Amino acid sequence: MDGNWRMSRFLMNTMLASNGYPLTVIPVEKRTEYMQALERASSYQDISPFSKFIAYLVNEAMEGKAVAVLPESK
């Protein structure tokens, strides 16, 4: 199943990039929020939480803010 999730995120980023938006990373810290938004879209056909979540990440990226923090190298 993880392959489908990766492909979905790849396609989402391809669509964003082809329209001039930055690539978007789903931060590990926000995984629960991401999964809840996906569940809401899947189970209730309510894409609003997912759309708002992705819009937030895109806006942060457009403002140059890092939403995903890379671990420090040793």
N, C-alpha and C positions, 0 to 999 in steps of 0.2 A: 504494500500500500504506500510506503514511503516514496517509491518511484513516481507514483501518480501525483503526490503532493509536490515533489520537486519539479515535475513537468508543469504542473499548474502555476507554480511561482515563476518558472522560466517563461511561460507564455504570457503571464501577467506583465512581467518586466519587458518582454518583447513589445507588447502592445503599448506600454507606457513610453518606452524609448522611441518607438516609431512615431510617437506624437510629441516628441520633444521633452518628455518628463524624465527625471532621473530614475535610475534603477533603485528599487526599493528592497530593503532587507527586513525580514520579520525578526526583530530582536528576540532572543531567548527569553528575556525578562517579560516580554509581552505575549508569549506563546499561549497562555491561558485565555487572554482576551481575544486573540486571533482565533483560537479554536471555538470559543463561545460564539463569536460572530459568524464563523462558518457553519456551526450547528444551527444557528438561528436561520440562516439563509437556506440551508438544506431542509430542515424540518418544517419551517413555517413560511418558506418563500418570502422571507423578509430580509432583503439585502441591505437595508439601511445601516445596521450596525457594522457590517463588513465594509460597505462603501465609506462610511465615516472613518473607520479604522485605517483603511488604505489611504484615504485622503489626508489624514493626519500625518502618516509616515511620508507621503509624497511632499506635503507642505514643509515638514521639518527638513527633508533632504534639499528642497529648493532654497531654503533659508540657510543652508550650509551647516545645519545642526546634525551632529552624530547621534543617531538613535540606537545604533547597535555598537556596543563597546567591545573592542577586541581584547582578548586576554593579553596580559603582559608577557613578553618573551622572557625566557629564563637565561 
